[in-house]
Amino acid sequence: MKKKIAIIGLGYVGLPLAVEFAKKYKVVGFDINQNRIEELKKNQDSTLEITDDAISSVRENLNFTSNIDDTKECNIYIVSVPTPIDEFNKPNLEPLINSSKIVGTVIKKNDIIIYESTVYPGVTENICVKELEKSSGLKFNQDFFCGYSPERVNPGDKVNTLTKIKKITSGSTPEIAKEVDELYKIIITGGTYLAKSIKVAEAAKVIENTQRDLNIALVNELSVILGRLDLDTMEVLEAAGSKWNFLPFRPGLVGGHCIGVDPYYLTHAAEQVGYNPQIILAGRRINDNMGFYMVKKVIQQMINNGIEIKNSTVGLMGITFKENCPDVRNSKVIDVVNELKNWGINVIVVDPWADKLKLQQEHDIQLGVIDEKNKVDSLIVAVGHSQFRTISAKELRNFCNGKKPVIADVKSIYNKANLLAEGLSVFRL
């Protein structure tokens, strides 16, 4: 049977998948967001993951729709919807459940549904499959089959792209597992890894980001300790990094849709089987509090430098969760904005990458201007955008009022000696 693929969810994960598969197959891209569909029909991608030319080049094989009935002729469905957490840091599976219900209304005998969303082990077979069976009236592993192949994309990364990253694959039967693996091999030049089961693939994905989260938490805690010892964290890490097996993690704000979220999926699963995780949640607490810690240190330095805090103006450079990416989802820089405001500080946010509409709608934050005509009392450079890296120490000083403004170089993108030479008081994590 000739394959026709439906991609359910056209965000940072789904759209690159749709474009790559459309080079080989007929593809229908489905999303419930009509505005998203309209922009894609114009060959435009607001996430900036895919170029306009790349979309237009495959439009002969790629159709965008918000009507699930347009996918009825497909025989492979790939679900790539978000899996966020709620206000209590518990998994919010509603997007995944709703997508499964929707897909269940159109699938037919022998169709394969592959999930890419990050989940804890057991979600695909114990939750998603049940919704598919209810909506379709079909029987799992008899009438339809499932696979799981976790996304590994790195938003904003133009080097380690979808096709170059090794892909974990799995299926609900040995035969389906092989079919899913062969499907991805068509587009993934970096190779595939066929996991023993769907649950193994689910667990592998969720621990990838948990491991990274904990490593960053370690250096964040080291940063706090070294700061109290009056030592520069980066100088210490660079010295330690002279050993061949020292891992090159750096302190920072941990946000985004993966690293700051996925560990909570794992701890939720642990609690369900009667285990109270210790290290993972400790790491999460450290990383979640780094924005508040940073504000405290900046304010301390401002006070020491004679800067009146209330009604002062702090410039915040960067608000996305990472560099060279418009994504503001779960950005911990938002915590920095809110905490500064709690101290009565006026905050001017600049970001050449950020999604202005989402910032305004979801966080009531408007972007401003910081330059020699629009000066601030201190600066926090929170994100290492390429546009910020080219700004000289002299220019940064000219952005600031007063005799000794503070600059918080969160990602250590500037030469510290140059900043000090310009009369700036420097804080680095």
N, C-alpha and C positions, 0 to 999 in steps of 0.2 A: 504493500500500500504506500502510495506517495505521501510523504509527510507534509502537513500544513500546520503551522505553529501559531498558537495564540499566546501573547505575552500579557499577563494580567498585572497591571501596575506599571506606569511608565515614568518612574522617577530616576534617581541616580543609578539604580540597578537595572530596571526594566528596559529603559531606552537603549543603552548600549547593547543589551542582549538582542533586542528587536532588530537593530541595525546590522549586527553581525550575522544573525540567522537569515536576514533578508538577502544577504549576499549569496545564499545557497538555497533558500526555500521561500515559499509564499508565507507571509507573516501578517497576522492581524494584531495590532497593538491596542489594548483596551485599557481605559482608565475612567473612573467615575467622575473625574474633574473635567468638566466640559471646557473650561478655559485652557487647561493643559492640552486637550485634544486640538483646540483651535490653533494654538501656537505651533504645535507639531505639524499640523496640516500646512502651515506656512513655512515648514522646514526650519523652525526656530526652536532652540532649546535654552530655556532660562537657567537651567542648572549648569550650563557651559561644559557639560561632559562630552557632548557630541557637537561637532561643527555643523553649520547649516549645509555645507557642501556634502558632508558625509550622509546626512539625512536625505537630501535631494537625490543623491546618487543611487539610492536603493528604493525610491518610492514606487517604482514599477512593481516591486514585490512586497511593498509594505503599505498597509492601510491602517489608518488611525480611526478609532471609534469609541464612543461612550455607550453604544448599544450592544449588550452582550450577545444578542441574537446574531450579530454579524460574525461571531466566532463559531457558529454551529457546524461549519464545514471543516473545522480544525480537528485534528486527532491527537495533538499534543498541546497541553496547556501548562505554561510555566508561570507560577504565581510568585511575584516579587513585590509584595506590599510591605509597608513598615510594620515593625513589631516594637512599639514603644513601651514605656513604663508609665504607671499612673502616679498620682501625687504621693502615694505611699511606697514608691519604688517596687511595686508589684507588676508582673507582666500584664500588659494590656493586649489581649489576643483578638480584640474585636475586629480590627481590619482583616486579620487572617481568617477569622470565622465567617465574616460577612462575604469575603471573597470566595471562600469555599462554597457557601450557600449559592452565590451567584453562578459560579462555575458548574455547580451541580445541576442547574436548570438546563444546561445545554450539552453536557457530555453524553456520550452514547457508548455502546458496547465496544470494548477493546481500546478505548481512549486511555492515554497516560497523562496523569497530572503530576507535575514536578514542582516541588516547593523550593524556593531559594531564600525565603525569609529566615532570619536567625531566631531559633527557638530552643527550648530545653528538650532533652531527650524524651521522646514519646508523644510530642505534640502532633506530628504529622499523622501517625497511625491511630492515636487515641482520641484526638479532637477533630482534626481536619477531615479525616476519612469518614467519621460519623456524620459530619455535616454534608459531605458529598453524597453519602448513601441516602440520607433523609431527603435531600433536594432532588436527587436523580431517580430514586427507586431502584437503583442498580446495586449489585453486590460486589464488595471489594475483593480483589484478587480472583474474581470470577468473571465479572462483567467489565470492570475497569481496574486500572493499576496505578500505583504511585511511585514517585521517586523523590529523592531529596539531594540537592546539590547546592550547598551554601554559597552565597555571594562572598567574594573576597576583594571586591573593588575598593580602591582607595581614592575617594573623591578629590579631584584637583590634581591627581598624579597623572602626568602625561607620559611617563616612562613605563611604570608598572600598570599597564592597562589590562582590560578584561581578557584579551586573547593571550597575554603573556604570563598570566598567573596560573599556576597549576590548579586544576579544578577537582575538588572532591565530588564524587558521584556515588549514587546508591539507588537501589530499587527494591520494591516490595516482594519480588521473587528473583531468583538467580537470573532468569531469562530477561526480565525487565531491567534488572541492574545492568546487564551487559548492553541492552538496547539504549539505556540512558547514557551510559559511558560512551558508546559509539556515537551517539548524537552530539555530545559536547566535543568529542575529538575532532569533529568537522570544523569547528570554529576556534578551538583552543590550541594555539601553537605551543604553549608552555607545558602541554601534557595534562593527563588526568590521573587521579588516584581513585580506584574503585574500592570503596569502603565495604566492610563485611556486612553491614546492615544500615538501614535508615537511621536507627538510633545512634550507631557509631558516628555516622556523618553529622548528625545533629550535635552530638557531644563535642566532636572535634572542632566544629565552628565556634561553639560558645566558650571553649577553653582557650582558643587562640587569643581572643580579645581580653579574657580574664588574665592571662599571663602577662600581656602587655600592660594592662591596667595596674597590676601589682608591681611590675618593674618600675613604672613611672611613680607609683606611690612611694616606693622605697627611696628614689632620689628626691622626691618632694619632701619626705620626712628628713632626709639627710640635709636638705637645703635649710630647713628650719633649725636643725641642730647646729649646723655649721655657721648659720647666721648668728646664733647666740654665742658661738665661740669666736665671733668677729673674723670669720674666714669667708673668702669668696668661693662660692660653690663651684663655679666653672673652673677656677684655678685648681681646685682640689680634684675635680673630675678629670680634667686634662692630665694631671699628674698621674692619677690612678689608671687612666686609659693607656698609659705607656706599657702596661702589661698586656700580652697578647690575648688573654682570655677575659679581660674586663669588658663587660657589656656596655655599649655606648648610649645608654639611656640618659635623658636630660629632664630636668624639672619643668613643670609647666601646668597650664590649665587643661584638664582632661574633659572634653565634651564630645559633641557629635552624636550621631545616631547609633554608634557601635560600642566603642570602648567604655563610654560612661554608662551604658545601658546593659550590655550583654552579661556582665557579671551578676546582675540582679536576676536574670533568667536562671543562671546556674544555682545561685543561692536559694531561689524559690524551689527549684527541683530538689535540692538537698533537704530543705525543711519539710517537703512533702513526704520524704522517706525517713524522717525522724532524726536528721543530723543538723546540728546548729553550726553553720560555718563560722570560722573565726577570722582567719587571715584575709579571705576575700572581702568580707565586710569591713574589716579594719582598713584595708587599702582603699575601699570606696569612700569611707569617712574622711580619710586623709585628702584624697583627690577632690572630693566635693567641697572641702573647706579651704582649698588653696586660694580661691578668689578673695575670701574674707581676710585671710592671713595677709595677702598681698596689699590690700587696701589699708589694713592696720599699719603695716610697715611704711607705706608711702606717707600716710598721715603723720606718723611719728617723725619722719624725716622733715616733712614740711613744717611741723611745729618747731623742731630743733633749728630750722633755718629761718625762723621768725615769720613764717607765712601764716597769716590769719586763715583759719580753716573755713569757718562759716562764711558763705557767700563767695568763697574763692572759686576759681574756674580751673578744672582739670581737663586736659585734652586726652581723649582716649583714641588711640590709633589702632584700628582693627576691632571687629566685633563678631566676625565669623568664627566657627569652631576650629578652623585651621587655615593655613596660608593658601593663597591663590585658589580660593573656592568660595562661591557665593552662599554656601549653606550656613544658616544660622540656627539650625535645629540643635537644641540642648547645648548651646554655646555657653560656657561658663563665664564668658566676658559679660554676659547679661547680669550675672551676680555682682560683678565689679561695678557696673553702672548703678545698680540698685543700692549697693552698700555705700557708694560715694554720695548718692542723693540722701541717704539716711543721715549722713553727717552734715547736711546742709550745703553740699558742694554742687556747684553748677557743672554739668558734664557736657562737653562737646565731643561728639563721636564722628570720626571720619573713617571711611572704608571704601576703597575703590572697587571692591568685589561684592559687597553685601547686597542681598536682595532687599531693596528699599521698601517695596510694598509689604513684604512679610514682616520686616522690622517694625513698620508703622502699625500694621494690623494686629500682630501678635504680641508686640512688646511696647507699643506706643513710644517708639524711639525714632527720632528724625535725625538724619545725617546733617552735619554742619560743615564748617570750614575752619581749618587751622593753618595760618600762614603768618607772614610778617605783619600783615595788616589786621589779622584776627588772632591776637595772641592769647595765651593761657598762662596760668600761674605755675603749673607743673604738667608733666606729660607721662602717660602710661602707654608704652608701645606693646600692645597685648598680642598681636599677631604678626608673624614674619612675612607679610606680603612682599613680593618682589619689588613693588613700588616704594615700599618703606626702606628697604635695604640700601637703596641708592642715595638716600638723604644723608648729607654730611652732618658731622657733629656741630659745625658752625651754623648750618641751617636750623637744626633742632634748637640750638640756643636762641636763635633769632625768632623762633616761634613762641618764646617764653618771656614773661615779664619778670621784674625783680632782680635782686642781686644774686641769689643762689636758688634757682628753681630745681625741683626734683625731677629726674627722669627715671621711670621704672622700665628697664629694658627686659621684659619678661622672658623673651626667647633668646636673649644674649646675641642679638644680631649686629651690634655695634662694637667697635673697639672701645673698651672702657677707658683707657688712657686718653684717647681723643676727647671723649665726653668730659672727663675731669679737667682737661686742659682748657676747655671752653667755659669752665666755671659752673658746670652742671653737677648737682649732687646725685650720685648714681645708686640705684637699687636694682639688684638682679636676684632672681630666685636661685 
